Amino acid sequence: MGKTWMTERVEEMQGWEELVVPPLADYAQVELTVGYNACVYSLALTEFSETEMLLTQTIERALQVSQADPVASDPPVFWRAVLKSLGNTALDSCVQQLLCLQWALWLSTYRLKTIQELQEELSSLSETLPAGDYTVKEAMEKSPKIPLVVLDPRRLGELLQICTLIAQGAERLSEGQNSEALSALQRASSLPAPRVLLAYIHFISGSCLAHMSRPQMALQCYRKALETDSHCVCALYQSMLIYKNLGNTQAEIQALHLLHSTLMLPPTTESVLTGTHPLSPSLLLRSQSLSSLLSVPSALTVLHSLALKCVLHGRVSEGVEHYLDLLAAFYSEDQHALQAEDPPLPRIPELYLETGAALLMVQRTADCMTLCEEVISMTLELLPERLVLEEPEERCEAGTGAGCVQKLGYERDKVAMLLWTGAAYLLRGHCHTHLKDWKQAVTDYTRCVNLLVKVRFKKKGLQPQIPVADVVAKQGTDLFTLQRLKGLSLAGRGISFIHTDQLREALRDLQLSLQAFPECVGAGLWCGEVLWRLNRRQEAAACWERTWSFTKQSLAVSLPVYLQEPQTGPLLISSELRRRIEELVIPSQPREG
């Protein structure tokens, strides 16, 4: 790869230092200005060690001219000594320029404590630094023998002052010192600043207020950040999180929409400062605390959150379109890069199942079954012959460290394969019930149940056994999720048996479903229906009343969307069931004689 223009300029200006020439007072300003320019370009290339070396060598030349030799290992002490030695000489302005670059280097390498120790001297730089923005003609007339500086030191000093306050505000925020952070940001807001940096000030102020439990004031700051810079995606992302915490789902979805649209825009070059400016704010604002504040998920991760949120909150058709867009984008991206997402995107089988469940909700059964077939073909040959889940404290008794992590990862993979294959059969069974193909529905639900009987739960000191309801309540997510899948598949098969008039088999499966998943509303209502048809009407009424007493939840947000109870397909109308109960309990009126 060829050298860039900037790299060539740096190498040209570094060449002067290889010439061992005694420092001459008449040419000292030339040397220091060339050194300044070389440091600017070296820093712009993020060659921090090289910049440090250049700065040191340039200052040494200045000290040799004045025959001063401040010796100090501590940077603030050293620079105070340099300023004292050269402050009243002709090199004063050149030394201040170099100190300005030292400030930029410290800020780029997030040495905020060092900056704080020299705060008094650095703060005065923007006032004492000479302006370097005259025209070439003016510069030649002013000092024909001194080369032009490539970056106006005064403008750099002003930029550094603002960036330092922003970095300090972010650092205080990460340490939980919200009031101190707001104080630093308030000082920054009083300074003239580029548009992007003003947006950062508003954004970090909003983050402070959010940490202080003032969500509405935080939202106002985020809004100001977006009004100042429409590409401030971190403000959109944090606004979305506040709406989520406030339970304002529609505003959260709208924020996700805007965030995804903004992330999909082509990247814009950083035009923070007018004219050519080698040192950009992004170079100066590199601290870990600020980077974590400004970080946002990728466009694909946001699109997945948007799709899922729409499906879970009644905007299913919209969610389906987002899921289909996500699948299309998934195959156009580098798969290794996708797995490195933070937070990670769902794996392909899980993404297919989520999309399939959404498609089923809008009655697109053929598309749902196609995705289920894909999942089954991917996972069927990887299914474990048997799956034993242990109590959490037993899982790593045999060892710790890498071996334990590997064992847990292997177990999670086995659970995932079983879950995905079973869920694919479950969704396919739901599709057949929509099509009233009850026989095929029974087949797919049975395939799901047969997979789940492979699961055993092992208590300490006992042999593995079939999990029961009280064990499931104590267990973690894996066993609870698998039991829920089992309950849904048994409920689906029981409902299918009802429609083929196999009432005894239907009652058996629905009761087993309620053992595995006691809060299953569909199983409870249809179990009452079977009891009613078997002329066990008091039991049916009790079953219905018990089912209605469950906490009403439209969709369980904590569970995968493909493990939600079906919202379409064969359903019972609660008002009709209540009418039956009323007719059952109202005694016959005695006839008048």
Secondary structure, DSSP 8 states (H G I E B T S, - for coil): ----HHHHHHHHHHGGGGS-----HHHHHHHHHHHHHHHHHHHHTT-HHHHHHHHHHHHHHHHHHHT-----SSHHHHHHHHHHHHTTSTTHHHHHHHHHHHHHHHHHTT-HHHHHHTHHHHHTHHHHS------HHHHHHH-TTS---SS-HHHHHHHHHHHHHHHHHHHHHHTT-HHHHHHHHHHHHTS---HHHHHHHHHHHHHHHHHTT-HHHHHHHHHHHHHH-TT-HHHHHHHHHHHHHHT-HHHHHHHHHHHHHHHTS-------SSS--SS-HHHH---HHHHHHH----HHHHHHHHHHHHHHTT-HHHHHHHHHHHHHHHHHS-HHHHHT-SS----HHHHHHHHHHHHHHTT-HHHHHHHHHHHHHHHGGG--S-EEEE-GGGTTTT--THHHHHHHHHHHHHHHHHHHHHHHHHHHHHHHHHTT-HHHHHHHHHHHHHHHTTEEEE-TTS--B---HHHHHHS-HHHHHHHHHHHHHHHHHHHHHHTTT-HHHHHHHHHHHHHH-TT-HHHHHHHHHHHHHTT-HHHHHHHHHHHHTS---SS-TTS-GGGS--SSSS---HHHHHHHHHHHHS-------
